[in-house]
Amino acid sequence: MKNESAEKSRRYRSFLPAEASLGERAGVAAMASAIDASWYCFAAAVLAGTGAAERLRAHATGMDRGLGLLLIAVALGLLWGG
């Protein structure tokens, strides 16, 4: 069991070493947040100038249901598949 955990840990290594300081971790988190926020602002600005926003609003309920089912499927896969 312990060996399996070590194998998973090697497969999913993070970008930071385990001994990274709190400041380094906070810096990486801040950078990721800034990149995400910039991307969302860019996407919103592009979509606002087109009819895409209206089409997305018109199909919002179906998209919410579809993504909800996808998230449930992922959760069940994690629970049963590990």
Secondary structure, DSSP 8 states (H G I E B T S, - for coil): -HHHHHHHHHHT--SS-TT--HHHHHHHHHHHHHHHHHHHHHHHHHHHTSTHHHHHHHTHHHHHHHHHHHHHHHHHHHHHH-
